[in-house]
Amino acid sequence: MTEPDVQNHFEIIAKLDRLDEAIRGNGKPGILIRLDRLEQDAKRQGKLVWLIVGATVVAAVSTLVQWIAG
């Protein structure tokens, strides 16, 4: 390998190390962990929305039944 080839090789290795650090985190939350947290938050938010929708439907039906039976 010539000198420029060796220099390019080390530059590529350094860039790959920076990408690996960004993905894995190296002691701080990386892209993988942050993405996983976002996905978990989206699941929780979806469950919360369905809980609110269900409670609203139950309240509406209960009010309707009381009004009809009234």
C-alpha positions as CSV (number, residue, x, y, z in Angstrom):
1,M,0.0,0.0,0.0
2,T,1.2,3.5,-0.8
3,E,1.1,6.4,1.7
4,P,-2.2,7.9,0.3
5,D,-3.8,4.4,0.4
6,V,-2.8,4.0,4.0
7,Q,-4.1,7.5,4.9
8,N,-7.4,6.8,3.2
9,H,-7.6,3.4,5.0
10,F,-7.2,5.1,8.4
11,E,-9.7,7.9,7.5
12,I,-12.3,5.2,6.5
13,I,-11.6,3.3,9.8
14,A,-12.1,6.6,11.8
15,K,-15.3,7.3,10.0
16,L,-16.6,3.8,10.6
17,D,-15.7,4.2,14.3
18,R,-17.7,7.5,14.5
19,L,-20.7,5.8,12.8
20,D,-20.5,2.8,15.2
21,E,-20.4,5.2,18.1
22,A,-23.4,7.1,16.8
23,I,-25.4,3.9,16.4
24,R,-24.4,2.1,19.6
25,G,-23.8,5.1,21.9
26,N,-20.5,4.4,23.6
27,G,-21.7,5.2,27.1
28,K,-24.5,7.5,26.1
29,P,-27.8,6.7,24.3
30,G,-27.1,5.9,20.7
31,I,-29.5,5.8,17.8
32,L,-30.6,2.3,18.6
33,I,-31.6,3.1,22.1
34,R,-33.2,6.3,21.2
35,L,-35.2,4.6,18.4
36,D,-36.3,1.9,20.8
37,R,-37.5,4.5,23.3
38,L,-39.5,6.3,20.6
39,E,-41.1,3.0,19.6
40,Q,-42.0,2.2,23.2
41,D,-43.5,5.7,23.7
42,A,-45.6,5.3,20.5
43,K,-46.9,2.0,21.9
44,R,-47.8,3.6,25.2
45,Q,-49.4,6.5,23.5
46,G,-51.5,4.2,21.4
47,K,-52.7,2.3,24.4
48,L,-53.5,5.5,26.2
49,V,-55.6,6.7,23.2
50,W,-57.6,3.5,23.2
51,L,-58.1,3.8,26.9
52,I,-59.5,7.3,26.6
53,V,-61.7,6.3,23.6
54,G,-63.0,3.3,25.5
55,A,-63.8,5.4,28.6
56,T,-65.5,8.1,26.4
57,V,-67.7,5.4,24.7
58,V,-68.7,3.9,28.0
59,A,-69.6,7.3,29.5
60,A,-71.6,8.2,26.4
61,V,-73.5,4.9,26.4
62,S,-74.1,5.2,30.1
63,T,-75.5,8.7,29.7
64,L,-77.7,7.5,26.8
65,V,-79.1,4.6,28.9
66,Q,-79.8,6.9,31.8
67,W,-81.5,9.4,29.5
68,I,-83.7,6.7,27.9
69,A,-84.5,5.0,31.2
70,G,-84.8,8.4,32.9
